[in-house]
Structures are given as C-alpha cells and as structure tokens.
C-alpha cells in the first residue's frame, strides 16, 4: 500500500512564509546599512569642516581687517560649495533613524515568530501579514530615497555558489520595481543554448527547484541581462541582439546592433566572444560594444527595451581590449583595468555630461578570473562569474537624496 504524505500544517506554513519575509527584509537592511555607512561618515566629516569654515567666516566678518579680500572670497566660495550638503546631511540623519526603527520592528516580528513556533497558533497570522507588508512598503520607500549616485567603494566578495565552468553568467531580473525572485544561470560563452531558471536565490545556492530553457539561437559571450522577464543576449557569430521571453518561451524581437564588432573582433581583455555586453541600471537597458570607425574604443548605446532600437550613443574613447569588464550604475559606465587578480575600477564615463574620469576603486578578485560583472539596480549589488564561482559585491554610492519636494 502506498503511503500518503500529509500536507504541511497551515500554521507552520504561514510561519515559514512570514519568517522568510522577515529574513529578506533584514538582509535588505544590512545591504542598506553597508551601502550608506561610508557616505554617512563622509557627510558627517563635511559637516564638521563646514562649521570650521563658517566660524572663520564669521570672525572675518566681525573683523574685516584680519582677512584680506582674496582670503575672504576664498572662504566664502568654500562655504557656498558646502551649503548644498546641509539638506543631504539632514536626510541622512532621518534615514538613519528610519533604519534603526525598521530594525527594531523586524526584531519584534522575529520574536513573535519564535513564540509562534513554540505555541503553534497563539497569534493572528493575518495581522502579522499586514505588519510585514507595511514594513516592506516603508523599507522600499526608504531605499528609493537613496536615489542615484557616484560609485565610491566595493565590498568584500560574497561567494554564493561554486558551479559550472570557468566562464559563464548568472543574474536576477534588473527591472525596477519587480517582485520576481528567480535566478538564471548560463554556463560557458561559446554556442550555449541551455539556460537554467531557479525559483529563488536559496534554490540556486542549493542547486534545486530549477527548470531549463533551450534557446532557439545560441549565444556568444557572457554579456547577457534579464530585464522585465526577458533575456537579452548576443546571437552567436553575429551582432544581433535577441530578446527571449521566459514565460512564453519565445523570441519577441531580434535586431542587429549596427556596426558592432562580434566573434572576438573587439572583446574584453579575457576574450571569450565578449564583444557585445548588455546591461541594465536605474535608467534602463544598455549595450556596450565597439566598432571599426570607433577604432576599438568602447561605445555605449541606450536601447529601447521593446524594439531594441538605439536611442542614443556615446564614444567613451577607452580601448575595449584594455578593459577587463564593465557595468552601468545610474547612467555611468565603470570599467575595470583587468579580469585578473589585482584588478580595480579604473575608468568612469558619465553619459549625462558626456565626460569621463580615471578612478582608483579597488576590489578583491578572489578567484582571479572574472568573465562577467554586472550591476543589479534592484539589489544594488554586482553579480560576477569568477573562475567557476558565482560571487556578489555590495556597492557604496555617494548619493544626492531625493526629498519629497524634488
């Protein structure tokens, strides 16, 4: 006689679900803490500097003979430069208080869940659900206020899993906002067609609960991106970009990226048919590539997600073969100087001003061979494939806070 497995107890299922919600919110707040800590320290230091300069200015105002006109103007100019940071500082203080309050609420909910596990049924689950939903809404509002900004630091690596070959790509949906928690993995860079889709990050870590997509056309490189439920990738031996919709398992559109090099004509320093790199940030969908007329320098194009039409293009002047990898954050392209150990973020191109600067932002290349590096604006993290390891980095941005009056 076949034995039947009884369904899980409703109360236990609810407790597990709410427990996962609380854990996710806690992890989000940890990322928020890490991302804003250095910026907050900087702003606090600026506040002290501003008070010192302002004090000198007052002394000079009370006793004009103590300061010549040139010195007086220099101090006045510095104060003018610092004054816009006052509302930023006030907002950081408010956000810091909000984070502390949210953490306390999560701690209280966690205690409730522990009591539920012990007493099994002594709490109204609907009330608990409403509290968690409200908390999620407030946390989302807090993180949205943190707006866009300039990359100032990268955390130590967080190894999520070791799987696949030396080269590959993995990602979550980059669309904001989205409640899609699926994870996709694409092993290799040459003629691959198999995409593994995991239900959650936890399933990906354990290698369980996945389905397989067999793409109608093979891919080239590792510069793929998932945006709003569709996979955007470079078709093998071509400069064609394909948009593949996961739920319908069909190609919605494909379009040639005019003039773009392919088949290792203009790859990153590690090769691997990495000529065309697709990515997304807070501003939308992008393609990073180069052309013969651009003499092998990196070109950035912003794409229309539905039609793949090129909306605008920038020539960065940076040679693509000298780049290890690149990624977009808030409309700025950041480029590493190598894919090997000792790499750092070396170059930044700002599309909003069509200008660039050389940077010196170190990060730990733990497994010494990065073949994919992409930013996810939903989570504010970098996804990397490093020598058969799937690795995350948190990023620190110096942000101009969006206030309710903006």
Secondary structure, 3 states (H helix, E strand, C coil): CCCCCCCCCHHHHHHHHHHHHHHHHHHHHHHHHHHHHHHHHHHHHHHHHHHHHHHHHHHHHHCHHHCCHHHHHHHHHHHHHHHCHHHHHHHHHHHHHHHHHHHHHHHHHHHHHHHHHHHCCCCCHHHHHHHHHHHHHHHHHHHHCCCCEEEEEECCCEEEEECCCCCEEEEECCCCCCCCCCEEEEECCEEEEEEEEECCHHHHHHCCCEEEEEEEEEEECCCCEEECCEEEEEECCCCEEEEEECCCCEEEEEEECCCECCCCCCCECCECCCCCEEEEECCEEEEEECECCCCCEEEEEEECCCCCCEEEEEEEEEEHHHCCCEEEECCEEEEECCCCCCCEEEEEEECCCCEEEEEEEECCCCCCCEEEEEEECCCCEEEEEECCEEEEEEEEEEECCCCCCC
